[in-house]
């Protein structure tokens, strides 16, 4: 009598757990185009992993490593910014003349 053994599914075609999956890109409402990004570590206290989610697409991005994701997700990440109050270059010692500056939230590099 033969017994059936469970096998793990292969990830060749991709599934919701992979960030390098071309097969599942369109199911999240994206165009199907992908690109590679590498997030830089802006602050030494930041985690090496960053969770992102967009249109039910989720991924954990590892900083300083190339990761293939949909271009729409890369565009969204690239567009995120925050404002910080910095000293005015003309009056660096006068805190009353500080100016607001926009900084990218996730400094990154992109390639096709």
Secondary structure, DSSP 8 states (H G I E B T S, - for coil): -----------TT--TT-SS-STTTGGGT--S-EEEEEE---STTS-SEEEEEETTEEEEEETTS-EEEEHHHHHHHHH-EEEEEE-BTTBTT-GGG-EEEEEESS-EEEE-
